[in-house]
């Protein structure tokens, strides 16, 4: 099993998010905890991808058309660190 570390501000961010986004985040956490981040590739709705630029080394998964979860993976520690959930700007 994987461990998930959430940034200290994530609880405050989740209070401001729509309920459907928080529920999808809980589903995302459950999948990652049980099967690891590689399992996300089997679900095209999450549109999991590697980020570039200022966020190089991080990954993102879609929670809705507007909101994404940003995270990093540490394979040696089998840990996923959730950094942020934010509105993707188009």
C-alpha positions, 0 to 999 in steps of 0.5 A, a space after each residue: 500500500 502507498 502512503 499519501 501525504 497532504 500539504 498542510 493547507 489542503 484541508 482549507 482548500 478542500 472546504 472551498 471546493 465544490 462537493 463533487 470535486 472533493 468526492 472525486 479527490 477522495 476516490 483519487 486518494 483511494 485508488 492511489 492508496 490501494 494501487 499506486 499512481 500507476 493505476 490512474 493511467 487505466 482511468 482516462 477520466 483522471 487524465 494523469 500526466 507529467 508536468 513541465 516548466 515550473 512544475 517539472 517533476 510533479 504530476 497532475 490528475 483531473 478531478 473535473 474540467 476545471 480542477 486538478 490535483 498536483 502531486 509528486 511520487 517518491 518511489 523509494 518511500 512509496 509515498 505520494 505527496 499532494 501539493 495542491 488542488 487548483 482551478 486550471 486556467 485556460 
